Amino acid sequence: MLRSGAFLHCVLVHFWIALDINDTAERLGVHPDSLRGWIKRLESPEAIEKHKVSDASQAEIKKLQKELKRVTEERDILKKAAVYFASHTN
């Protein structure tokens, strides 16, 4: 039976939390052997490499986080200014 990537990711998270194949398989309603196969496939070097974030992407994420922080601060200042001017108008 084919499972979606999101489901398989949840399987892996459940396993990492419980660290017990049989318990995790029972909770998810799957056979322990299927679970073992999915975990092996998801923890393979190829799968890990596929989901790594490149250095360029990490740099872009940092840049966007910095910009988001700046824009959020600007928005907060403008909100305070709007409240101030609204309360001081006749």
C-alpha positions as CSV (number, residue, x, y, z in Angstrom):
1,M,0.0,0.0,0.0
2,L,1.4,3.4,-1.0
3,R,1.4,6.1,1.7
4,S,1.8,9.9,1.3
5,G,4.9,11.6,2.2
6,A,3.1,13.5,5.0
7,F,1.9,10.2,6.5
8,L,5.3,8.7,6.3
9,H,6.8,11.8,8.0
10,C,4.2,11.4,10.8
11,V,5.2,7.7,11.1
12,L,8.8,8.7,11.6
13,V,8.0,11.3,14.2
14,H,5.8,8.8,16.1
15,F,8.6,6.3,16.1
16,W,11.2,8.8,17.2
17,I,9.0,9.8,20.1
18,A,8.0,6.3,21.1
19,L,11.2,4.4,19.9
20,D,9.2,1.2,19.9
21,I,8.3,-0.4,16.5
22,N,5.4,-2.5,17.8
23,D,3.8,0.2,19.8
24,T,4.1,2.7,17.0
25,A,2.8,0.2,14.4
26,E,-0.2,-0.6,16.6
27,R,-1.1,3.0,17.2
28,L,-0.9,3.8,13.5
29,G,-2.8,0.6,12.5
30,V,0.0,-0.8,10.3
31,H,2.1,-3.9,10.4
32,P,5.5,-3.6,12.2
33,D,7.3,-4.9,9.1
34,S,5.8,-2.1,7.0
35,L,6.8,0.4,9.6
36,R,10.4,-0.9,9.7
37,G,10.6,-0.6,5.9
38,W,9.3,3.0,5.9
39,I,11.7,4.0,8.7
40,K,14.6,2.4,6.9
41,R,13.6,4.3,3.7
42,L,13.1,7.6,5.4
43,E,16.3,7.4,7.3
44,S,18.4,6.5,4.3
45,P,21.3,8.9,3.3
46,E,19.5,9.6,0.0
47,A,16.3,10.7,1.8
48,I,18.2,12.8,4.3
49,E,20.2,14.5,1.5
50,K,17.0,15.1,-0.4
51,H,15.5,17.1,2.5
52,K,18.5,19.1,3.4
53,V,18.3,22.8,3.0
54,S,21.1,24.2,0.8
55,D,23.4,27.0,2.1
56,A,21.8,29.4,-0.4
57,S,18.4,28.6,0.9
58,Q,19.5,29.0,4.5
59,A,21.0,32.4,3.7
60,E,17.8,33.4,2.0
61,I,15.8,32.2,5.0
62,K,18.0,34.3,7.4
63,K,17.6,37.4,5.1
64,L,13.8,37.0,5.0
65,Q,13.7,36.5,8.8
66,K,15.7,39.7,9.3
67,E,13.4,41.6,6.8
68,L,10.3,40.2,8.6
69,K,11.6,41.4,11.9
70,R,12.3,44.9,10.5
71,V,8.9,45.1,8.8
72,T,7.1,43.9,12.0
73,E,8.9,46.6,14.0
74,E,7.9,49.2,11.5
75,R,4.2,48.1,11.6
76,D,4.2,48.2,15.4
77,I,5.6,51.7,15.3
78,L,3.0,52.8,12.8
79,K,0.2,51.3,14.9
80,K,1.4,53.2,18.0
81,A,1.6,56.4,15.9
82,A,-1.9,55.9,14.6
83,V,-3.3,55.5,18.1
84,Y,-1.4,58.5,19.3
85,F,-2.6,60.8,16.5
86,A,-6.1,59.5,16.8
87,S,-6.3,60.3,20.5
88,H,-4.7,63.8,19.9
89,T,-7.0,65.1,17.2
90,N,-9.8,67.5,17.9
